[in-house]
Amino acid sequence: MNSKLEEIALEMRKNIIMQLYSAGSGHPGGSLSAADIIAFLYFEEMNIPSFSDPNRDRFVLSKGHAAPALYSALAEKGSIDKGELITLRKLGSRLQGHPSMGIDGIEVPTGSLGLGLSAAVGMALAAKLDGAPYRTYALCGDGEIQEGIVWEALMAASHYGLGSLTVIVDNNGLQIDGPVSDVMSPYPIAQKAIAFGFDAFECSGHSFDSLREAFAKAKASPKPAMVIAETVKGKGVGFMENDVGWHGKAPNKEEYEQAMACLEG
């Protein structure tokens, strides 16, 4: 199972780099850091018989600038033709810089940081009111959770007892202005989530065994849950790793070739 997930995550990373090079703009760092998490969700954790099934699990990419990672997963899932990936950020393309509607697997447009989580809380509340079996997953960035609306959403999820909601924090430690802890520290994240009525589980965001264990605990919890996944910004491309300069910059031709060589090697 892990080897298959590793293959999918590698293909996703290659497609992320290809999309960004083709577009000439975008966000490699946070897309690469989230690739393993999104691969695990779409290819093991979430129940999606089809994207038209009303009881499918929902995924919301609250950190919408990591759209290339989501598009890559949807391409592997068959919702997007892989040939369409090179249209990222092009005029008239469905694949905009942040997710927008009109693509199977995209539940809500995101990009204004913090708002995606609020939408996910609404989905989980709807499931509870309707007695529906689906679960809702929302992926946030560690810089994103500096937003006040995030904590309002967490408070609401706890108040309404939304045990079918799992919030994931891609904790790569960097945001556009530098280290998250220097810009506006949200740490300790787990203790804050617990104080807001969540169960919180920490794991490695690049180990499928660690992710599997954390999500199993989250699913077993009667409370809304938060999975705090420790990740590396730019994971998989050596010269991009832990370099804040790659938060929102596309590779040029030489860098593209170097990045692909890293991934293929």
C-alpha positions in Angstrom: 0.0 0.0 0.0 2.8 2.5 0.9 4.7 1.8 -2.3 1.6 2.6 -4.4 1.0 5.8 -2.4 4.7 6.7 -2.9 4.4 6.2 -6.7 1.3 8.5 -6.8 2.9 11.2 -4.6 6.0 11.1 -6.9 3.8 11.6 -10.0 2.0 14.4 -8.2 5.2 16.2 -7.5 6.4 15.8 -11.1 3.1 17.2 -12.3 3.3 20.1 -9.8 6.6 21.2 -11.2 5.4 20.7 -14.7 2.3 22.9 -14.1 4.3 25.7 -12.5 6.9 25.7 -15.2 4.3 25.8 -17.8 2.4 28.6 -16.1 5.4 30.7 -15.2 4.0 31.5 -11.8 2.5 29.7 -8.8 3.4 28.2 -5.5 5.8 25.2 -5.5 6.8 25.1 -1.8 3.4 24.5 -0.2 2.2 22.3 -3.0 5.2 20.0 -2.6 4.9 19.9 1.2 1.2 18.9 0.9 1.6 16.2 -1.8 1.9 13.2 0.5 -1.0 14.3 2.6 -3.3 14.8 -0.4 -2.2 11.6 -1.9 -3.0 9.7 1.3 -6.4 11.4 1.5 -7.5 10.7 -2.0 -6.1 7.2 -2.5 -6.6 5.7 0.9 -8.4 7.7 3.6 -11.4 9.2 1.8 -14.5 7.3 0.7 -15.3 8.6 -2.9 -17.2 6.0 -4.9 -17.7 8.7 -7.4 -17.6 12.5 -7.4 -21.4 12.5 -8.0 -22.2 10.3 -5.0 -24.0 12.5 -2.5 -22.4 10.5 0.3 -18.8 10.9 -0.9 -16.3 12.3 1.6 -15.6 16.0 1.1 -12.1 17.6 0.8 -11.5 21.3 1.0 -8.1 22.8 0.1 -8.3 25.8 2.4 -4.7 26.7 1.6 -5.9 27.3 -2.0 -2.5 28.5 -3.3 -1.5 24.8 -3.2 -3.9 24.1 -6.1 -1.3 22.4 -8.3 -1.2 19.6 -5.7 -4.9 19.2 -5.7 -5.1 19.3 -9.5 -2.3 16.6 -9.6 -4.3 14.4 -7.3 -7.5 14.8 -9.4 -5.5 14.0 -12.5 -4.3 10.8 -10.9 -7.9 10.1 -9.8 -9.2 10.6 -13.3 -11.3 13.7 -12.7 -8.9 15.9 -14.8 -7.2 14.8 -18.0 -3.4 14.9 -17.4 -3.0 16.9 -20.6 -5.1 19.7 -19.1 -2.5 20.3 -16.3 -0.3 22.4 -18.6 -3.1 24.9 -18.8 -2.6 26.0 -15.2 -3.2 29.7 -14.7 -3.8 30.2 -18.5 -6.6 32.5 -19.7 -9.8 30.4 -20.1 -8.4 27.4 -18.3 -10.4 25.6 -15.6 -7.2 25.2 -13.6 -6.9 28.6 -12.1 -4.2 29.6 -9.5 -6.7 28.8 -6.7 -9.4 26.1 -7.0 -12.6 27.2 -8.6 -15.9 25.4 -9.4 -16.6 23.3 -12.4 -14.2 20.4 -11.8 -15.3 17.1 -10.2 -13.6 16.9 -6.8 -13.5 20.6 -6.1 -16.3 21.2 -3.5 -15.8 25.0 -3.0 -13.6 27.8 -4.4 -10.8 28.7 -2.0 -7.9 31.0 -1.8 -8.9 33.7 0.6 -7.1 32.2 3.6 -9.3 30.9 6.4 -12.5 30.8 4.4 -12.1 27.2 3.2 -12.2 25.9 6.7 -15.4 27.8 7.4 -17.0 26.2 4.3 -15.8 22.8 5.5 -17.5 23.4 8.9 -20.7 24.1 7.0 -20.4 20.9 5.1 -19.8 18.9 8.3 -22.8 20.6 9.9 -25.0 19.8 6.9 -24.0 16.1 7.2 -25.0 16.1 10.8 -28.3 17.8 10.2 -29.1 15.5 7.3 -27.9 12.3 9.1 -25.5 11.8 6.1 -22.5 9.4 6.6 -19.8 11.4 4.8 -16.8 12.9 6.4 -15.3 16.3 5.7 -11.5 17.0 5.5 -10.0 20.5 5.3 -6.3 21.2 4.7 -4.9 24.4 6.1 -1.5 26.0 6.1 0.4 26.8 9.3 0.6 30.4 8.2 -3.1 30.3 7.3 -4.1 29.5 10.9 -2.9 33.0 11.9 -6.3 34.1 10.5 -8.9 34.8 13.2 -11.7 33.2 11.1 -9.9 29.9 11.5 -10.4 29.9 15.2 -14.0 31.0 14.9 -14.6 28.0 12.6 -12.9 25.7 15.1 -15.0 27.1 17.9 -18.2 26.5 15.8 -17.1 22.9 14.9 -16.7 22.1 18.6 -19.9 23.9 19.7 -22.0 21.9 17.2 -20.2 18.6 17.9 -19.0 18.0 14.4 -17.2 14.7 14.9 -17.1 14.0 11.2 -14.7 16.9 10.6 -11.0 16.5 10.3 -8.8 19.6 10.0 -5.3 19.0 8.7 -2.5 21.6 9.3 0.4 21.4 6.8 3.0 22.5 9.3 6.0 23.2 7.1 7.2 26.2 9.2 7.4 28.8 6.4 5.1 31.3 4.9 5.6 34.0 2.2 7.2 36.5 4.7 9.5 34.0 6.5 9.4 31.5 9.3 5.8 31.2 10.7 7.1 31.5 14.2 8.6 34.9 13.5 5.7 36.3 11.5 3.0 35.5 14.0 3.5 32.3 16.0 0.5 29.9 16.2 2.4 27.5 18.3 1.7 25.2 20.2 -1.0 24.3 17.7 -2.2 21.0 19.3 -2.7 22.6 22.7 -4.7 25.5 21.1 -6.9 23.0 19.2 -7.6 21.0 22.3 -8.5 24.2 24.1 -11.0 24.9 21.4 -12.7 21.5 21.9 -10.8 19.4 19.3 -8.8 16.2 19.7 -5.4 16.8 18.2 -2.9 14.3 16.7 0.6 15.1 15.5 2.3 13.1 12.8 4.9 13.2 10.0 3.3 14.5 6.8 5.8 12.6 4.8 5.3 9.1 6.3 2.2 7.2 5.2 2.4 5.0 8.3 2.4 8.1 10.5 -0.5 9.7 8.6 -2.4 6.4 8.7 -2.1 6.2 12.5 -3.1 9.9 13.0 -6.1 9.7 10.7 -7.3 6.5 12.3 -7.3 8.2 15.7 -9.1 11.2 14.2 -11.8 9.1 12.7 -12.3 7.2 16.0 -12.7 10.4 18.0 -16.2 11.6 18.8 -15.0 15.2 18.6 -13.9 17.2 15.6 -10.2 16.4 15.1 -7.1 18.2 14.0 -4.1 16.4 12.4 -0.9 18.5 12.7 1.4 17.1 10.0 5.0 18.1 10.2 6.3 18.7 6.7 9.1 20.2 4.6 8.4 23.1 2.4 9.4 22.1 -1.2 9.7 18.4 -0.2 11.3 16.2 -2.9 13.2 19.0 -4.8 16.4 19.4 -2.9 17.2 23.0 -3.8 13.6 24.1 -2.9 13.4 22.4 0.4 13.1 24.7 3.4 13.8 27.7 1.2 11.1 30.4 1.7 12.1 31.9 -1.6 10.2 29.0 -3.3 6.9 29.9 -1.6 5.5 31.6 -4.7 8.0 31.4 -7.5 7.9 29.2 -10.6 11.1 27.5 -11.9 12.8 28.7 -15.0 13.9 26.2 -17.7 17.2 25.3 -16.0 15.5 25.0 -12.5 12.7 22.9 -14.1 15.1 20.4 -15.5 17.0 20.3 -12.2 13.8 19.8 -10.2 12.7 17.0 -12.5 16.1 15.3 -12.3 15.8 15.5 -8.5 12.4 13.8 -8.6 13.3 11.2 -11.2 16.6 10.4 -9.4 
